[in-house]
């Protein structure tokens, strides 16, 4: 009851230039909060690739994410969040799993969120507080600073190269104005 966890669990510090890939998490008890990727209440996740992680919920009291679960003062900055999946245990489960979840003063800044899947398409990109997503790019608009982009124009995503090509709409589109840990 009240358990929290993830593949990477942070309550401070910095996780930089890392690949969080291919992890899975399944909730087992009531009122868990977890992430198959990163679960953080403080600290900075910076310049990371969070890819191909999966979560599965087992009851309706959980908050479970496949990629990022951020709260309090945690931040994810300049990350690429690709190909993560969030699922329910079964179709009767009323809980809605999600790709990213941000609440409190936490922020996701200058991140690219594409190609993720979820049982409920409304949570394929984000959940929590829309204002806590700043200058992000995804398939759906999150808020005024995070418009929808159809094609991020990655160099060679089939071979793991998520660098934006020269004409990508992602080039020079971010801002560090909301990056408070600089």
C-alpha positions as CSV (number, residue, x, y, z in Angstrom):
1,X,0.0,0.0,0.0
2,X,1.5,3.3,-1.0
3,X,4.5,1.7,-2.7
4,X,6.4,3.7,-5.2
5,X,9.0,2.6,-7.6
6,X,10.4,2.3,-11.1
7,X,13.4,1.1,-13.1
8,X,15.1,4.3,-12.0
9,X,13.9,5.8,-8.8
10,X,15.1,9.3,-8.0
11,X,14.6,11.7,-5.0
12,X,17.4,14.1,-6.1
13,X,20.5,14.2,-8.2
14,X,21.0,14.1,-11.9
15,X,20.5,11.3,-14.5
16,X,22.3,12.4,-17.6
17,X,23.0,11.1,-21.1
18,X,21.5,7.6,-20.3
19,X,19.4,5.1,-22.2
20,X,16.5,3.6,-20.2
21,X,15.4,0.8,-22.5
22,X,13.3,-2.4,-22.5
23,X,12.1,-2.4,-18.9
24,X,8.7,-3.6,-17.8
25,X,6.7,-3.0,-14.6
26,X,3.4,-4.5,-13.4
27,X,1.5,-3.2,-10.4
28,X,0.6,-5.8,-7.7
29,X,-0.9,-4.0,-4.8
30,X,-3.4,-1.3,-4.0
31,X,-2.5,2.4,-4.5
32,X,1.0,1.9,-6.1
33,X,2.7,4.6,-8.1
34,X,5.4,3.3,-10.4
35,X,7.0,3.7,-13.8
36,X,8.7,1.2,-16.1
37,X,11.1,4.0,-17.0
38,X,11.9,6.7,-14.5
39,X,10.0,7.6,-11.2
40,X,11.3,10.8,-9.7
41,X,10.2,13.2,-6.9
42,X,13.2,15.5,-7.3
43,X,16.3,15.8,-9.4
44,X,16.8,16.1,-13.1
45,X,16.6,13.6,-15.9
46,X,18.6,15.2,-18.7
47,X,19.4,14.3,-22.3
48,X,18.2,10.8,-21.9
49,X,16.6,8.3,-24.4
50,X,13.6,6.6,-22.7
51,X,12.6,3.8,-25.2
52,X,10.6,0.6,-25.4
53,X,9.5,0.4,-21.7
54,X,6.2,-1.1,-20.8
55,X,3.8,-1.0,-17.9
56,X,0.7,-2.9,-17.0
57,X,-1.8,-1.9,-14.4
58,X,-3.7,-4.5,-12.2
59,X,-6.2,-2.3,-10.4
60,X,-7.9,1.1,-10.6
61,X,-6.0,2.8,-7.7
62,X,-2.6,2.8,-9.4
63,X,-0.7,5.6,-11.2
64,X,1.5,3.7,-13.7
65,X,3.5,5.0,-16.5
66,X,5.6,3.3,-19.2
67,X,8.2,6.2,-19.5
68,X,8.1,8.9,-16.8
69,X,6.3,9.6,-13.6
70,X,7.4,12.9,-12.1
71,X,6.2,14.8,-9.0
72,X,7.2,17.4,-6.5
73,X,10.3,19.2,-8.0
74,X,11.6,16.6,-10.5
75,X,12.4,17.6,-14.1
76,X,13.0,15.9,-17.4
77,X,14.9,18.1,-19.8
78,X,15.9,17.5,-23.4
79,X,14.8,13.8,-23.4
80,X,13.5,11.7,-26.2
81,X,10.6,9.4,-25.2
82,X,9.9,6.9,-27.9
83,X,8.1,3.5,-28.3
84,X,6.9,3.0,-24.7
85,X,3.6,1.1,-24.1
86,X,1.1,1.3,-21.2
87,X,-1.6,-1.4,-20.8
88,X,-4.4,-2.4,-18.5
89,X,-4.5,-5.9,-17.1
90,X,-7.7,-6.6,-18.8
91,X,-10.5,-4.7,-20.7
92,X,-12.7,-4.5,-17.6
93,X,-10.1,-2.5,-15.6
94,X,-11.1,1.1,-15.3
95,X,-7.6,2.4,-14.5
96,X,-6.0,4.3,-17.4
97,X,-2.3,3.7,-17.8
98,X,-0.2,6.4,-19.4
99,X,3.1,7.2,-21.1
100,X,4.1,10.2,-18.9
101,X,2.6,11.7,-15.8
102,X,3.6,15.0,-14.2
103,X,2.1,16.7,-11.1
104,X,3.1,19.2,-8.4
105,X,5.9,21.5,-9.5
106,X,7.5,18.8,-11.7
107,X,8.2,19.7,-15.3
108,X,9.0,18.1,-18.6
109,X,10.9,20.6,-20.7
110,X,12.1,20.4,-24.3
111,X,11.3,16.7,-24.7
112,X,10.2,14.8,-27.7
113,X,7.4,12.3,-27.1
114,X,6.6,10.2,-30.1
115,X,5.5,6.7,-31.1
116,X,4.2,5.6,-27.7
117,X,1.1,3.4,-27.2
118,X,-1.6,3.2,-24.6
119,X,-4.9,1.4,-24.1
120,X,-6.6,4.8,-24.0
121,X,-5.4,7.1,-26.8
122,X,-6.0,10.2,-24.5
123,X,-3.0,9.2,-22.4
124,X,-0.6,8.0,-25.1
125,X,1.5,11.2,-24.7
126,X,0.7,12.8,-21.4
127,X,-1.3,12.9,-18.2
128,X,-1.3,15.1,-15.1
129,X,-0.9,18.9,-15.4
130,X,-0.7,20.2,-19.0
131,X,1.0,23.4,-17.8
132,X,3.9,21.3,-16.5
133,X,4.9,20.3,-20.1
134,X,7.0,23.1,-21.6
135,X,8.3,23.3,-25.2
136,X,7.7,19.6,-25.9
137,X,7.0,18.0,-29.3
138,X,4.5,15.1,-29.8
139,X,1.8,13.8,-32.1
140,X,-0.9,15.7,-30.1
141,X,-0.9,19.3,-28.8
142,X,-0.5,19.4,-25.0
143,X,-0.7,23.2,-24.5
144,X,0.3,26.4,-26.3
145,X,4.1,25.7,-25.9
146,X,3.7,22.1,-27.0
147,X,2.0,22.0,-30.4
148,X,1.3,18.8,-32.4
149,X,4.0,17.8,-34.9
150,X,3.2,15.2,-37.5
151,X,6.7,14.0,-38.3
152,X,9.7,14.7,-36.1
153,X,12.0,13.9,-39.0
154,X,14.5,11.7,-37.1
155,X,17.7,10.7,-39.0
156,X,17.3,6.9,-38.8
157,X,14.8,5.8,-36.2
158,X,14.8,2.2,-37.5
159,X,18.4,1.9,-36.4
160,X,18.1,3.9,-33.2
161,X,19.3,7.3,-34.4
162,X,16.8,9.9,-33.1
163,X,18.8,12.9,-34.1
164,X,16.6,15.4,-35.9
165,X,17.6,15.9,-39.5
166,X,18.5,19.4,-40.7
167,X,15.0,20.3,-41.8
168,X,13.2,18.7,-38.8
169,X,10.6,20.9,-37.0
170,X,12.5,20.0,-33.8
171,X,15.7,21.9,-34.7
172,X,16.3,24.9,-32.6
173,X,12.7,24.8,-31.3
174,X,13.3,24.4,-27.6
175,X,14.1,26.9,-24.8
176,X,15.8,26.6,-21.5
177,X,13.8,29.4,-20.0
178,X,11.9,26.9,-17.8
179,X,14.9,24.7,-16.9
180,X,15.4,25.7,-13.2
181,X,18.2,23.3,-12.5
182,X,20.6,25.0,-15.0
